[in-house]
């Protein structure tokens, strides 16, 4: 690998992804949502009546399905509204934003906190489904057992589990599960050194703006998806990475030293050692190689 230093410009990128659950708040999407909700509500209601051996199923269905459907929709609005308020009220640059707000909009499986928080919104909707049906829809039902069981079935089986769908998969993004978050999303500037000579910051190579963002993204993904392994000690590091946070006061993140041993890349964080996954290691090496050894153009050959 040619390690001669060149220049590259820093560039900032802001990503916006439209969460799946927020579609509930827009009437245009109801043409798709409403028929699906109605079909599921009908199926669960009929299943419940069959299991409970309720007589006059047809009459009971006619009397309750509209309420079940409307209250289910309203409950979904409550849950999606809870998540929407989270987006509006959370402050960028905080741990809550990094671990909760960003992931619930992109991928709830990004970390356990986001998954629990998103599932909480599903539970909130489910509770409202139960309460609405228990005390309003089946209010005239004299059999208390039937009230409770039907309401519970509807709450459990028709809760909005689609809130858990990773939205970024619909935008062509790669969905990562339970990442470490050592480097936050808003650390977009970075320095990447190949040796102790600070002149060898390879992110300052003149090969086009795209390489800065590409390298920084791969670096962040390498670190955030690394697996913890047995603590190891190393003599020499292969790469040194320093991230900068976006903002007027560009705060530096602690240096992360990446070590190479037997074809594997490791780094230490909080006295623990992590091994960078093979797919991310190969991506990192490839993009660094491309930055340091850009393809020769026709003009350069002349």
C-alpha positions as CSV (number, residue, x, y, z in Angstrom):
1,X,0.0,0.0,0.0
2,X,1.4,3.4,-1.0
3,X,1.3,5.6,2.1
4,X,2.4,8.9,0.5
5,X,0.3,11.7,2.0
6,X,-2.0,13.8,-0.3
7,X,-5.0,16.0,0.4
8,X,-8.7,15.6,0.6
9,X,-11.5,18.0,1.6
10,X,-13.7,17.6,4.6
11,X,-17.4,17.4,3.8
12,X,-20.5,17.1,6.1
13,X,-23.5,15.0,5.4
14,X,-26.9,15.1,7.0
15,X,-29.1,12.0,6.6
16,X,-32.9,12.0,6.9
17,X,-35.0,8.9,7.0
18,X,-38.8,8.8,7.1
19,X,-39.8,6.3,9.8
20,X,-42.4,3.7,8.9
21,X,-44.5,4.4,12.0
22,X,-44.8,8.1,11.1
23,X,-46.9,7.1,8.1
24,X,-49.7,6.7,10.6
25,X,-49.9,10.4,11.0
26,X,-50.5,11.1,7.3
27,X,-54.0,10.6,5.8
28,X,-52.6,9.7,2.3
29,X,-51.2,6.4,3.8
30,X,-54.6,5.4,5.2
31,X,-55.6,3.9,1.9
32,X,-53.1,1.2,2.6
33,X,-53.2,1.1,6.4
34,X,-57.0,1.1,6.9
35,X,-57.9,-2.0,4.8
36,X,-55.0,-4.0,6.4
37,X,-56.0,-3.0,9.9
38,X,-59.7,-3.8,9.3
39,X,-58.8,-7.3,8.0
40,X,-56.5,-8.1,10.9
41,X,-59.1,-6.8,13.5
42,X,-61.8,-8.9,11.9
43,X,-59.7,-12.0,11.8
44,X,-58.7,-11.6,15.5
45,X,-62.2,-10.8,16.6
46,X,-63.7,-13.8,14.8
47,X,-60.9,-16.1,16.1
48,X,-61.6,-14.9,19.7
49,X,-65.3,-15.5,19.3
50,X,-64.6,-19.0,17.9
51,X,-62.2,-19.9,20.8
52,X,-64.7,-18.7,23.4
53,X,-67.5,-20.5,21.6
54,X,-69.6,-17.3,21.6
55,X,-73.1,-17.8,20.1
56,X,-74.5,-15.5,17.4
57,X,-71.1,-14.6,16.1
58,X,-72.4,-12.8,13.1
59,X,-74.5,-10.4,15.3
60,X,-71.7,-9.9,17.7
61,X,-69.3,-9.1,14.9
62,X,-71.6,-6.6,13.3
63,X,-72.1,-4.8,16.7
64,X,-68.4,-4.6,17.6
65,X,-66.1,-4.6,14.5
66,X,-66.5,-0.8,13.8
67,X,-65.5,0.1,17.4
68,X,-62.7,-2.5,17.4
69,X,-61.3,-1.0,14.1
70,X,-61.6,2.7,15.1
71,X,-60.2,2.2,18.6
72,X,-57.4,0.1,17.1
73,X,-56.5,2.9,14.7
74,X,-56.7,5.5,17.5
75,X,-54.4,3.4,19.7
76,X,-51.9,3.2,16.8
77,X,-52.0,7.0,16.6
78,X,-51.2,7.2,20.3
79,X,-48.2,4.9,20.0
80,X,-46.8,6.7,16.9
81,X,-47.5,10.0,18.5
82,X,-45.4,9.0,21.4
83,X,-42.4,8.2,19.1
84,X,-43.0,11.4,17.1
85,X,-42.9,13.5,20.2
86,X,-39.6,11.8,21.0
87,X,-38.2,13.0,17.7
88,X,-39.5,16.6,18.3
89,X,-38.4,17.0,21.9
90,X,-35.0,15.2,22.0
91,X,-31.8,17.3,21.7
92,X,-29.2,16.5,19.1
93,X,-25.8,15.6,20.5
94,X,-27.0,13.9,23.6
95,X,-26.7,10.3,24.5
96,X,-30.5,10.0,24.4
97,X,-30.5,11.3,20.8
98,X,-27.7,8.9,19.9
99,X,-29.1,5.7,21.5
100,X,-32.9,6.4,21.3
101,X,-34.0,9.1,18.9
102,X,-31.8,8.3,15.9
103,X,-32.4,4.5,16.1
104,X,-36.2,4.6,16.5
105,X,-36.3,6.6,13.3
106,X,-33.9,4.3,11.4
107,X,-33.5,0.9,13.1
108,X,-34.9,0.0,16.6
109,X,-32.6,-3.0,16.6
110,X,-29.5,-0.7,16.6
111,X,-29.2,-1.1,20.3
112,X,-31.1,-2.6,23.2
113,X,-32.2,0.8,24.6
114,X,-33.9,1.8,21.3
115,X,-35.5,-1.6,21.0
116,X,-37.0,-1.4,24.5
117,X,-38.1,2.2,23.9
118,X,-39.8,1.3,20.6
119,X,-41.4,-1.8,22.1
120,X,-42.7,0.5,24.8
121,X,-44.7,2.4,22.2
122,X,-46.1,-0.9,21.0
123,X,-47.1,-1.7,24.6
124,X,-48.7,1.7,25.0
125,X,-50.8,1.2,21.9
126,X,-51.7,-2.3,23.1
127,X,-52.8,-1.0,26.5
128,X,-55.1,1.5,24.8
129,X,-56.5,-1.2,22.6
130,X,-57.3,-3.3,25.6
131,X,-58.9,-0.4,27.6
132,X,-61.0,0.9,24.7
133,X,-62.4,-2.5,23.9
134,X,-62.7,-3.7,27.5
135,X,-64.7,-0.7,28.7
136,X,-66.4,0.7,25.5
137,X,-66.6,-1.8,22.6
138,X,-67.7,-4.8,24.8
139,X,-69.4,-2.6,27.4
140,X,-72.8,-4.3,26.9
141,X,-71.4,-7.8,27.0
142,X,-72.5,-9.3,30.2
143,X,-69.9,-12.1,30.3
144,X,-66.9,-10.5,32.0
145,X,-64.6,-13.3,31.1
146,X,-65.4,-12.8,27.4
147,X,-64.8,-9.1,27.7
148,X,-61.3,-9.6,29.2
149,X,-60.2,-12.3,26.8
150,X,-61.4,-10.6,23.6
151,X,-59.9,-7.3,24.7
152,X,-56.6,-9.0,25.6
153,X,-56.5,-11.0,22.3
154,X,-57.0,-7.8,20.3
155,X,-54.4,-5.9,22.4
156,X,-51.8,-8.6,21.9
157,X,-52.4,-9.6,18.3
158,X,-53.3,-6.3,16.8
159,X,-50.7,-4.0,18.5
160,X,-48.6,-2.1,16.0
161,X,-45.6,-4.3,15.8
162,X,-44.6,-2.7,12.5
163,X,-43.1,0.1,14.6
164,X,-40.2,-2.3,15.0
165,X,-39.5,-2.5,11.3
166,X,-36.0,-1.0,10.5
167,X,-36.8,1.9,8.2
168,X,-33.3,2.3,6.7
169,X,-33.7,-1.0,4.9
170,X,-36.3,0.7,2.6
171,X,-33.7,3.4,1.8
172,X,-31.0,1.0,0.7
173,X,-29.1,1.2,3.9
174,X,-27.3,-1.7,5.6
175,X,-29.0,-2.6,8.9
176,X,-26.6,-3.2,11.7
177,X,-28.0,-4.8,14.9
178,X,-26.9,-3.9,18.5
179,X,-23.9,-1.7,17.6
180,X,-21.4,-0.5,20.2
181,X,-21.9,3.3,19.6
182,X,-18.3,4.1,20.6
183,X,-18.4,6.7,17.8
184,X,-21.6,8.7,17.5
185,X,-23.3,9.6,14.2
186,X,-22.5,13.3,14.6
187,X,-18.8,12.7,14.6
188,X,-18.3,13.1,10.9
189,X,-14.9,14.7,10.7
190,X,-12.0,12.4,11.3
191,X,-8.2,12.0,11.1
192,X,-6.8,8.7,10.1
193,X,-3.0,8.3,10.6
194,X,-0.9,5.5,9.2
195,X,2.1,6.2,11.4
196,X,3.3,8.6,14.1
197,X,4.1,11.3,11.6
198,X,1.1,13.6,11.7
199,X,1.8,14.5,8.1
200,X,0.5,11.1,7.2
201,X,-3.2,11.8,7.8
202,X,-4.6,10.0,4.8
203,X,-8.0,11.8,5.0
204,X,-6.2,14.8,3.7
205,X,-5.5,13.2,0.3
206,X,-6.7,15.0,-2.8
207,X,-8.8,12.4,-4.5
208,X,-12.3,13.8,-4.3
209,X,-14.7,14.7,-1.5
210,X,-16.5,11.4,-1.5
211,X,-13.6,9.5,0.0
212,X,-13.7,11.6,3.2
213,X,-17.3,10.6,4.0
214,X,-16.8,7.1,2.8
215,X,-13.7,6.4,4.9
216,X,-15.2,8.1,8.0
217,X,-18.4,6.0,7.7
218,X,-16.5,2.8,7.3
219,X,-14.2,3.7,10.2
220,X,-17.2,4.4,12.4
221,X,-18.9,1.2,11.3
222,X,-15.7,-0.8,11.9
223,X,-15.5,0.4,15.5
224,X,-19.2,0.4,16.3
225,X,-19.8,-3.2,15.1
226,X,-16.6,-4.7,16.5
227,X,-16.9,-7.8,18.7
228,X,-15.5,-7.8,22.2
229,X,-12.7,-10.4,22.6
230,X,-10.1,-11.3,25.2
231,X,-8.0,-8.4,26.3
232,X,-4.8,-8.2,24.4
233,X,-1.6,-6.1,24.5
234,X,0.0,-4.7,21.3
235,X,3.4,-3.1,20.6
236,X,2.5,-1.1,17.4
237,X,-0.7,0.2,16.0
238,X,-1.7,0.0,12.3
239,X,-4.0,3.0,12.2
240,X,-4.8,5.9,14.6
241,X,-8.2,7.4,14.3
242,X,-9.4,10.7,15.8
243,X,-13.0,11.8,15.3
244,X,-14.4,15.3,15.4
245,X,-17.9,16.2,16.5
246,X,-20.0,18.4,14.2
247,X,-20.7,21.9,15.6
248,X,-19.2,25.3,16.3
249,X,-17.0,23.7,19.0
250,X,-15.5,20.8,17.2
251,X,-14.7,18.5,20.1
252,X,-12.3,15.7,19.6
253,X,-13.2,12.2,20.5
254,X,-10.5,10.1,22.3
255,X,-8.0,8.6,20.0
256,X,-8.7,5.0,18.9
257,X,-5.6,2.9,18.1
258,X,-6.2,0.1,15.7
259,X,-3.8,-2.8,15.8
260,X,-3.0,-5.6,13.4
261,X,-2.1,-9.1,14.3
262,X,-2.2,-12.3,12.3
263,X,-4.4,-10.7,9.6
264,X,-6.9,-9.4,12.2
265,X,-7.6,-5.7,13.2
266,X,-8.2,-4.9,16.9
267,X,-8.7,-1.8,18.9
268,X,-8.8,-1.1,22.7
269,X,-11.6,0.8,24.3
270,X,-12.1,1.3,28.1
271,X,-9.4,-1.4,28.8
272,X,-11.2,-3.9,26.6
273,X,-10.2,-5.3,23.3
274,X,-12.5,-5.5,20.2
275,X,-11.9,-7.3,17.0
276,X,-13.1,-5.6,13.8
277,X,-15.4,-7.8,11.7
278,X,-13.9,-9.2,8.6
279,X,-16.4,-7.5,6.2
280,X,-15.7,-4.1,7.7
281,X,-12.0,-4.7,7.8
282,X,-11.9,-5.5,4.1
283,X,-14.1,-2.5,3.3
284,X,-11.7,-0.3,5.3
285,X,-8.6,-1.6,3.6
286,X,-10.2,-1.3,0.2
287,X,-11.3,2.3,0.5
288,X,-8.0,3.4,2.0
289,X,-6.2,1.7,-0.9
290,X,-8.4,3.6,-3.3
291,X,-7.7,6.9,-1.6
292,X,-4.0,6.4,-1.5
293,X,-3.8,4.9,-5.0
294,X,-6.5,6.6,-7.1
295,X,-7.1,5.3,-10.6
296,X,-4.9,7.1,-13.2
297,X,-7.0,9.3,-15.5
298,X,-6.4,9.8,-19.2
299,X,-5.2,13.4,-18.5
300,X,-2.6,12.1,-16.0
301,X,-1.3,9.6,-18.5
302,X,-0.8,12.4,-21.0
